[in-house]
Amino acid sequence: LQYMRYSISDTAEYGDYVSGPRIIDERIRAEMKQILAEIRDGSFAKRWIEEGRRGAPEFKRLRAENAKAPIEAVGAELRSHMDFIGPKSPPDGWAEGQREKAESVPGEGVA
């Protein structure tokens, strides 16, 4: 966490310290432990591999839905003012499945 805090503004860091504990409560900790257990026991990997075998319909649907979230419009507006970063957005058609990321294909390369 310290590197993340080093990488963000002092305002965001302060917000993490004073607001984070209000967000990450015992229910969230329990969910995070369950997710870690699913990673450790292999059930997450099995689900991901099966998703890939079926052509990744859930993954593609979730990607497209999340691309339409209001926060994405806000992020695009903010990034448009940041001349020091690039690219500022994924390639056109990426969220709709017209272009894939080369480094991640569901179930590929996993035995």
Summary of the structure (lengths in Angstrom):
residues: 111
radius of gyration: 17.8
end to end distance: 31.8
largest distance: 44.6
contacts: 204
relative contact order: 0.09
helix: 61%
strand: 0%
